[in-house]
Structure formats: C-alpha cells, structure tokens
C-alpha cells in the first residue's frame, strides 16, 4: 500500500509498505473477476475503512526494503489497534512469519 507519511516540520513523503504479519489476496496482476481479485478488493476496502476511523496512525518499518521495494510495516492507530490484526480478524488474509510462511492462528479464549 502507498501511504503519505508526515515526518514533521512540514515534510511529507509517499512510502510503499507491505503490512508485516499478514498475507492478503493480490489485486495487481490478477485477472479481473477472479475470486482472488475479489477477495483482494474486499481486503483493500477493509483497510481503507480502518484508516477512515483510525485518527492518527504510527507506522513502524523495517530498515531494509523487501524484494518488491516495499518496507515491511506495522501500522497502529492512536488507540493501539493494529491494522494487520484488524484485517486478520475480518478474514481478509492469513497470518505469516517474517519470512512470509503461513503460521497457525490460535484464537484467544
């Protein structure tokens, strides 16, 4: 996703990030009308809705870019709600480790 980050002192920068800890269905380079693209669009819409009500957010990134030129990022709002966890709880992706391998989710009681 592309985000406009406010660095303070009137400095803003557009950054490309990939959410850390989640793998969501693709929307780019996927044929229109396919189940994967539809699922990816639902995930993107859920993320946009989260940002609408998030207020201020904090973006924490890794120091190195991934293979597609994006930083891995954790994104939280000022209440401490995590975007990736929000998407996971809505069924919009699968949990992955730092290497992108699927990990088993354990639901809290």
C-alpha positions as CSV (number, residue, x, y, z in Angstrom):
1,X,0.0,0.0,0.0
2,X,1.1,3.6,-0.5
3,X,0.9,6.0,2.4
4,X,1.6,9.7,2.8
5,X,3.8,9.9,5.9
6,X,4.1,13.2,7.8
7,X,7.7,13.4,9.1
8,X,7.1,16.6,10.9
9,X,8.5,20.1,10.2
10,X,6.2,20.3,7.1
11,X,7.9,17.3,5.5
12,X,5.8,14.6,3.9
13,X,6.8,11.6,1.9
14,X,5.0,8.9,0.0
15,X,6.1,5.4,1.1
16,X,5.3,2.0,-0.2
17,X,4.8,-0.6,2.5
18,X,3.6,-4.1,3.0
19,X,1.9,-5.0,6.2
20,X,4.0,-7.2,8.4
21,X,2.5,-10.4,9.7
22,X,-0.2,-10.8,7.1
23,X,-0.6,-12.1,3.5
24,X,-3.7,-10.8,1.7
25,X,-5.0,-11.8,-1.7
26,X,-3.5,-10.0,-4.6
27,X,-5.2,-7.3,-6.7
28,X,-2.4,-6.3,-9.0
29,X,-1.5,-8.6,-12.0
30,X,-4.6,-10.7,-11.2
31,X,-7.3,-11.2,-13.8
32,X,-10.5,-9.1,-13.1
33,X,-13.5,-11.1,-11.9
34,X,-11.4,-13.9,-10.3
35,X,-12.1,-14.9,-6.7
36,X,-8.6,-13.9,-5.7
37,X,-9.0,-10.4,-7.1
38,X,-12.5,-10.0,-5.5
39,X,-11.0,-11.1,-2.1
40,X,-8.1,-8.7,-2.5
41,X,-10.5,-5.8,-3.3
42,X,-12.5,-6.6,-0.1
43,X,-9.3,-6.6,1.9
44,X,-8.3,-3.2,0.4
45,X,-11.7,-1.8,1.2
46,X,-11.5,-3.0,4.8
47,X,-8.1,-1.4,5.1
48,X,-9.4,1.9,3.7
49,X,-12.4,1.8,6.2
50,X,-9.9,1.2,9.0
51,X,-8.0,4.3,8.0
52,X,-11.2,6.4,7.9
53,X,-11.8,5.9,11.6
54,X,-8.2,5.4,12.8
55,X,-7.3,9.0,13.6
56,X,-3.6,9.5,13.8
57,X,-1.5,6.4,13.0
58,X,2.0,5.2,13.7
59,X,4.0,3.4,11.0
60,X,6.9,1.3,12.2
61,X,9.0,-0.1,9.3
62,X,11.9,-2.4,8.9
63,X,15.3,-0.9,7.9
64,X,15.5,-2.8,4.6
65,X,13.2,-3.0,1.7
66,X,11.7,-6.3,0.6
67,X,12.0,-7.9,-2.8
68,X,9.4,-5.6,-4.3
69,X,10.9,-2.4,-3.0
70,X,8.5,-2.0,-0.1
71,X,9.3,-1.7,3.6
72,X,7.6,-4.2,6.0
73,X,5.4,-2.1,8.4
74,X,3.3,-2.4,11.5
75,X,0.6,0.2,11.5
76,X,-1.4,1.1,14.6
77,X,-3.8,3.9,15.4
78,X,-3.6,6.1,18.5
79,X,-5.7,3.6,20.5
80,X,-3.2,0.9,19.8
81,X,-5.4,-1.0,17.2
82,X,-3.2,-2.9,14.7
83,X,-4.3,-2.8,11.0
84,X,-3.0,-6.3,10.3
85,X,-4.8,-7.8,13.2
86,X,-8.0,-6.0,12.1
87,X,-7.7,-7.5,8.7
88,X,-6.9,-11.0,10.1
89,X,-9.9,-10.9,12.4
90,X,-12.1,-9.9,9.5
91,X,-10.9,-12.9,7.5
92,X,-9.0,-10.8,4.9
93,X,-5.7,-12.6,5.0
94,X,-3.6,-15.2,6.6
95,X,-1.0,-14.7,9.4
96,X,2.6,-15.1,8.2
97,X,6.0,-15.0,9.9
98,X,8.8,-12.6,8.9
99,X,9.8,-14.9,6.0
100,X,6.2,-15.0,4.6
101,X,5.4,-18.5,5.8
102,X,1.9,-19.1,6.9
103,X,1.6,-19.6,10.7
104,X,-1.2,-21.2,12.6
105,X,-3.5,-18.8,14.4
106,X,-4.6,-19.5,17.9
107,X,-7.8,-17.9,18.8
108,X,-7.9,-16.4,22.2
109,X,-10.5,-17.7,24.6
